[in-house]
Structure formats: C-alpha cells, structure tokens
Amino acid sequence: KLGRALVEASLSATTIVAYQADSQGELISDGETAVLVESRNVEEMAAGVMRLLDQPALAQQLGNRSRAVTSTAMSTDGAIDHDRKAWLKVLDSYQRETVTLGIESYSSGLPRRN
C-alpha cells in the first residue's frame, strides 16, 4: 500500500529519502525521483540525507522529478491507465488459468484468447 506521506511529499516536490519497499516502485525510484536505502539501515538513511544536504541541486532535481511522476500517476488519465493495466493483468492471468485447467471461459462470459 502506497503511503499518503509519500504521495504528499512527491506532489510538493519534497526530496525523498526512504527505505526500499515494493509498494513504492510505481512512484519513486532510486536516483531518479528519490534516494532509496536498504530497509532498516539507519546508517544508509543518514548518509542519504547528508548526501542531499551536501548537494542541494540534486535534491531539487529529485524533488521536481518526483512531483512530475506523481502528478502524472495521480491524474485522472494516470489513474485510469493504472487501473486498466491492473485489470488486463488480472484478465490475462485468469485466461491463462482457464486454459491450463481446461475450464471453458465462456461460462464466465469472458472471451477466450487464442
């Protein structure tokens, strides 16, 4: 689940230093929109913060990129595209399963893909 604080920080172009987590992958990536460090490694977290304090231009660049990515992802078109891809993935998985199990997909109302 994507945290609200992460979205709010991204939309305000606040530079992000965070622990790596699978749920963040859609909005932030290390070196592109944020500094990500190994989970529970406080030394890396401190080093990431110090790096951005020492390099304010990098901090601003990451924050601006983060805002652009999140603004696109959180827009109506971005949300529709995200949902569409998620449903297509579910449908594709379902159709593979029905073919593998020999279940007739017409019974669910879904067309079978060849």
C-alpha positions as CSV (number, residue, x, y, z in Angstrom):
1,K,0.0,0.0,0.0
2,L,1.4,3.4,-1.0
3,G,1.7,5.8,1.9
4,R,-0.1,9.1,2.0
5,A,3.0,10.9,3.2
6,L,5.0,9.7,0.2
7,V,2.4,10.9,-2.2
8,E,2.1,14.3,-0.4
9,A,5.9,14.7,-0.3
10,S,6.1,13.9,-4.0
11,L,3.4,16.3,-5.0
12,S,5.1,19.1,-3.1
13,A,8.5,18.3,-4.7
14,T,9.9,17.5,-1.3
15,T,13.0,15.4,-1.7
16,I,12.5,11.8,-0.5
17,V,14.9,9.6,1.3
18,A,13.2,6.3,2.1
19,Y,13.6,2.7,2.8
20,Q,13.2,0.4,-0.2
21,A,9.8,-1.2,-0.4
22,D,7.9,-2.9,-3.2
23,S,4.9,-0.6,-2.8
24,Q,6.9,2.5,-3.7
25,G,8.1,1.2,-7.0
26,E,5.4,2.9,-9.0
27,L,6.2,6.4,-7.9
28,I,9.8,6.6,-6.7
29,S,13.0,5.0,-7.9
30,D,16.5,5.4,-6.6
31,G,18.5,8.1,-8.2
32,E,15.6,9.2,-10.4
33,T,13.0,10.6,-8.0
34,A,14.4,9.7,-4.6
35,V,17.2,8.2,-2.6
36,L,16.3,4.7,-1.5
37,V,18.3,2.8,1.1
38,E,18.3,-0.7,2.4
39,S,15.4,-1.4,4.8
40,R,16.2,-0.7,8.5
41,N,19.7,0.5,7.7
42,V,19.9,3.8,9.7
43,E,23.5,4.4,8.6
44,E,22.4,4.4,5.0
45,M,19.4,6.6,5.8
46,A,21.7,9.1,7.5
47,A,24.1,9.0,4.6
48,G,21.3,9.6,2.1
49,V,20.1,12.6,4.0
50,M,23.6,14.0,4.3
51,R,24.2,13.5,0.5
52,L,21.2,15.6,-0.3
53,L,22.1,18.3,2.2
54,D,25.5,18.4,0.6
55,Q,24.1,18.5,-2.9
56,P,21.1,20.8,-2.9
57,A,20.9,20.9,-6.7
58,L,20.5,17.1,-6.7
59,A,17.9,17.3,-4.0
60,Q,15.9,19.9,-6.0
61,Q,16.2,17.8,-9.2
62,L,14.9,14.6,-7.5
63,G,12.1,16.5,-5.9
64,N,11.0,18.1,-9.2
65,R,11.1,14.7,-11.0
66,S,9.2,13.1,-8.2
67,R,6.4,15.7,-8.5
68,A,6.2,15.3,-12.2
69,V,5.9,11.5,-12.0
70,T,3.4,11.6,-9.1
71,S,1.3,14.3,-10.8
72,T,1.0,12.2,-13.9
73,A,0.3,9.0,-12.0
74,M,-2.3,10.6,-9.8
75,S,-4.1,12.4,-12.6
76,T,-7.4,11.1,-13.9
77,D,-5.7,9.7,-17.0
78,G,-2.9,8.2,-15.0
79,A,-5.4,6.5,-12.6
80,I,-7.4,5.2,-15.5
81,D,-4.3,3.8,-17.2
82,H,-3.1,2.2,-13.9
83,D,-6.5,0.6,-13.3
84,R,-6.7,-0.6,-17.0
85,K,-3.3,-2.2,-16.8
86,A,-4.2,-3.9,-13.4
87,W,-7.4,-5.3,-14.8
88,L,-5.7,-6.5,-18.0
89,K,-3.2,-8.3,-15.9
90,V,-5.9,-10.0,-13.9
91,L,-7.8,-11.0,-17.0
92,D,-4.7,-12.3,-18.7
93,S,-3.9,-14.3,-15.6
94,Y,-7.5,-15.6,-15.4
95,Q,-7.5,-16.6,-19.1
96,R,-4.2,-18.5,-18.7
97,E,-5.6,-20.3,-15.7
98,T,-8.8,-21.3,-17.6
99,V,-6.8,-22.7,-20.5
100,T,-4.4,-24.5,-18.2
101,L,-7.2,-26.1,-16.1
102,G,-9.4,-26.8,-19.2
103,I,-12.2,-24.7,-17.9
104,E,-14.5,-23.2,-20.5
105,S,-14.1,-19.5,-20.2
106,Y,-17.4,-18.8,-22.0
107,S,-19.2,-19.9,-18.7
108,S,-17.9,-16.7,-17.1
109,G,-18.8,-14.5,-20.0
110,L,-15.2,-13.8,-20.9
111,P,-14.0,-14.5,-24.4
112,R,-11.2,-17.0,-24.8
113,R,-7.9,-15.6,-26.2
114,N,-6.1,-17.7,-28.8
